[in-house]
């Protein structure tokens, strides 16, 4: 809208120069230059690092944390979106279509996330829990959904304490994982429009 407004103002001769012209082209050049600079590789979540984290979570059989990690690393969800997803009802999941609907968008279900969701459902059924939410935690006889503390624990009590290779695991949090996703998508050939979407 702002770009269009500047174009109209320029064409109507209300302004002498349209500084918003070729904005997308300039942004692409700037983004390409920025991503080709020397990166701090320890702070980029690589496919190898993702596999290490997933293997660690799978060994712990921590399906709730697997779901949270996948929401960050694969879908690029921020903290609030992850908590909102976990606090959603099971109605948003469509196992037949291998997808879920969240915040007005339909997302394909990653197979490991789908497996973890099915395991959660099965565990709830075995424990005779009828959860209102996807993530349910029992504490002092009552049930609650995920909180920011649970999400922070995934990193501070888990991922940050990993000691595999030369990677600085303490560098990873929701923000660096989302930034890594953007860089990895760009390196894989995704357009800025696709990354933004």
N, C-alpha and C positions, 0 to 999 in steps of 0.2 A: 504494500500500500504506500509506504514512504517513497519507494523507488518511482512508482507511478505518479505520485504527487509532484516529485521533482521534475519528471518528464513534462507534465502538464504546465508547471510553472515556467520551465525553460522555453517550451514551444509558444507559450503565451507572452513571452518576453518580460516576465516578472522578475526573473533572475538572469544574470549574465552568463553563468556557467553551471552546467549540470554535473555536480561532483558525484552523483549516483549513477552516471552512465557507465556501462560495462562493468557493473558491480560484481556480477557473478563471475565473469572472466577474470577480474582482478583477484577475487577471493580464491578462485581455483589456483592461480599462480602463487599467491601468498601461502596457501595451504600446502601446495607441493613443495615450495621452498622450505617451509617450516618443518615438514615431515622428513625432508631429505637431509636436514642438519644432523649433526652427531646426537644420538639419543642416549639417554641413560638406560641401557639395556636391562639393568636390574629392576627398573620400575615398569617395564613392559611385560604384561602377562602373556607369555608365549604359549603355543600349543603344548609344548613340553611341560611348562609349569602347570597348565590346566590339567594335564593328565596326571601329574604328581598329586595335585590337590584332590582330584576326583578319586584316585586310587586310595588315598588316605581316608577320605570320607566314606568310600565304599567298604573299606576294611572295618571302620567303626560302625557300619550299618546305620549311619545317621541320615535317614531319608529326609527329615525336615531340613537339615543343613545342606544336603545335596540340592534340594529344591531352591533354597535361598541363594546358594552359590551360582546355580545355573541361571537364575533370574538376573543376577548381576553380570556374569561372564558371557552369557549367550544372548540375552534379551536387552542388556544394557539398562536395566531398571535401577533407579536410584533408591535410597533407603526408604523413603516414604512409599514408593510404589511396591517395594518388596513386602513391607509390613501390610499395606493395603491388600495385596494379593493373598497373603497368608491369612488375613482377617476376612476374606471373602467366603461366601458359601460355596459348596461343592457344585452348585448349579452352573458356575462359569466354565466348568470342565466338560468337554464333550469327547468322551473316550472313543465313541464310534467314528468320529471324524478326526480324531487325533489332533485336537485343537482346544484352545481356550479363548474366551472372550473377556477382555479386560480393558476398562477405560475407553470403550467404544471401538476397539480394534480386535480383530481375530488373529491370533498367533498360532502357528503350528507347534505342536508339542514335541519337544526334543525327546527322543526315545528313553534316555536315562531319567528324565524328569517324569515322563509318563509312568515308567516302572516304579519310581519312588512314590508317586501319587497313589498308584495301585497298592503298593506295600503299606502305605499309611492307612488307606481305606480298610485293608484286610486287618491290620493291627487294631484299628478302632473297633471293628466288628468282633474280633476275638476278645477284646477287653470290655465288650458290650457298652461302648461309648457311642452315643449318637451326637456327633459333633455338629455345631452350627457353623463352624469355620473349618478351613482347610488345615490350619495349624492349631492343634489343641494341646495345651499343657495342663497337667493336673498338679495343683499346689494346695496343700492344706485342705484337701477334700473338695475343692472347687476347681472348675475349669476356666482357663483363660486362653486368649490367643497370643500370637507372637508379639513381642515388644522390641523396642530398639536395643534393649540389653541382650536379648537373644542373638540379634544380628551382630552386635559388637563382639559377643562371645565367640562367634564363628571365626572372627579374625584374631582378637586378642588372646583368646584361650586356645586357639587352634592353629590357623594358618601362620600366624606370626611366630609360632614356636617350632615350625617345621625346620629341620636341619638337613636339607638335601642339596648337595652340590654347593656352588658358590653364590647362589641366589640370596639376596637380602629379602627374606620373606616378610619382614616388618614393613617393607615399602608398599605392600598391597592393602588396599582398602577399597571401598565402593568407588571412590573417585578415580583412583589409578586403574582399576579394572575397567571402568567405563571409558577412560581415556585410551586404554590399551585396545579395547574393542573398536574404537574409532580408527586408530592407527592400523590395526590388523585388517579392517574392512577396506581402508584406503589402499593398503599394500596389495590386497587381493583384487584390486581393480574396480571397486564399487565407486559410483559417482558420488559427488557431494549431496545430490538430491536423495540418493538411496540411503546414504549414511544419516542424513537429517531425518528422513522418514523413520 
